[in-house]
Amino acid sequence: MPFRLSAAFAAALVALTLAPLPAVTPAAAQDENGKSPGLKLVLPAIDAERGRQLFVTKGCVYCHAVNGIGGKAAPPLDSDAAEPTVNLTDFAARMWSGAPAMIELQEMDLGYQIRLTGDELAHLAAFANDPAEQKKLEEEQVPELMREWYLDELPKAE
């Protein structure tokens, strides 16, 4: 049964890129003496190996590829950084900008929306920025049935 690609979905796909966002240094929440008013930043522990596992088990691999393993319907997540650096807010911002398209595609093809906790998002960000861990991803780590579901192109708008 053919399905229709909504205009919003198509626009979100066009806008979705994984190019690095410009660095932004927000003004810190400080009083006139330069002291924090008690705000605390909580950073999750990151684990690129766990991110590699989540890349497969959460289904990112259906649309995104790393090392040529995975779908081609969305931008590859290969890291070309010599030194892994993880900017969680940039990663979250890139995902947010592509969220409408990803949600629509997930619901069309999987029948549900993939849910991520903050910790899982942090692990995925670590994996997406760690070339050494990405090299460990092998086709055999993706169950055969999942490999049959790789999306090699985006659905065509009718």
N, C-alpha and C positions, 0 to 999 in steps of 0.2 A: 504494500500500500504506500503510495508516494505521500510525502508530507511537505508542508509548506514552511518555508523559512521566513520568519517575520522580519519586517523592516528593521525593528529594534535589534533583533539578533544579528542580522547582517551588518548593521552599523557598528555594533559592539565588536564583531569579529574584525572588521576593517581597522577599528581603533586599537585592537589588542596587539601590543608588541611587547617584547620582553627586553627591549633596549634599556640600558640603565637610565634611571631617572636622574635629573640634575640634583647635586648635593644641596640640601637645604639645612641651614643651621638656625633652628627656631630660637627665639629669645627665651631664655630659661626663666622659669617661674621663680623670681627672686625679689626680695624686698630692697629698699634703698641702700642697704648695707651689703648687698650681694649675697645674702643668705637665703636659703630655701625656706619657704614657709611650712615645711613639714611634708611636702610631697615626696613620695618614695617611688622610684622606678623599679619595677619587678621585671627582670629578664629571665626567661626560661633557660634551663640548661639545653644546649643543642648537641645533637648527635647525628652526624651525617650518615652513619651506618643505619641508624633507625630510619632516617629520612629515605634511604635507598629502599628499605623494606616497605615503607609507607607509599612510596612512589608506585609500587606494584599493587599492594593490597588495597589501597584507597581508590585505585583505578586511574590515576594520572596517566599511566602508561597507555591507556586507550587512545588518547589524543596527542600526547607529548612524547617525544623520543629523547633518549640519552644514549650516546654511542650508537645511534642508528637503531636502537631497540625501542619499539613503541610506535604509536600512530604518527601520522604526518598531518593531521587535520589542524593542529595547533603548533605554535612555534616550538622548536626543540629547546630543551633546557640545558644543553651542554654548556659547561663553564670553560672559559678560555683563560681564566685568571691564573697567573703563575703562583700566586699566594692566595689561598682561600680567605676571603673576607666576607662576612655575613652582615648585611644590613637588613635587619628584620622589618623595619618600617618601609624600606624601599620594596622589599619582596611583597609585603602585604599590600602596598599601594598598587603594584603591578597586577596582583591577583584581583584587587578590588576593581580596577579599571576593566578587567576582562570578566568579572563575575556574571553580568547578565548573560553573556554568550555561553559561558561555561555552564551555568545553571540550566539554561534552556537545552543545551546539547545533552547534558547529563539526564535530564528528565525525559527527553525524547528517546535516547538510546539505552539508558539504564533503567528508566522508570522511577528514578529517585534522585535526590540531590545529595552529592557527597558532602558529608559533614566533617569538619576538622576542628579539633581543639586548638587552643593557643600553642600548647606544647608540640602537637603534631605539625602545625604550620611552621614552627621554629625548626623542627627536625627536617622538614622538606626544604626549607630555605638553606639549611646547612648543606644538604645533599646537592641542591641546585648550584651551590657555589664552591663545591669541593671536587676538583678534577680527579684527584686520586681515588676518592670514593666512587665517583662516576665510572671510572675504568673497571671497577669491580662488578658492575651490572652486566649480567650475562643473560642471553636469551632463555636459557634453561631455568632461570629464576622466575620467569613469568609462566604460570600454568598454561598448558597448551590451549585450553578452552579460551583463556583470556587473549591469547595471541590471535585467535580467530576473530576477535572483536575489535582489533586495531582499526581505527578510522584513518584511512589514507587520504581522504579529502573531506572537505566540508560538504554537507548536504547542499544541493543546488536549490536556489529559490525558484519557485514556480510562478 
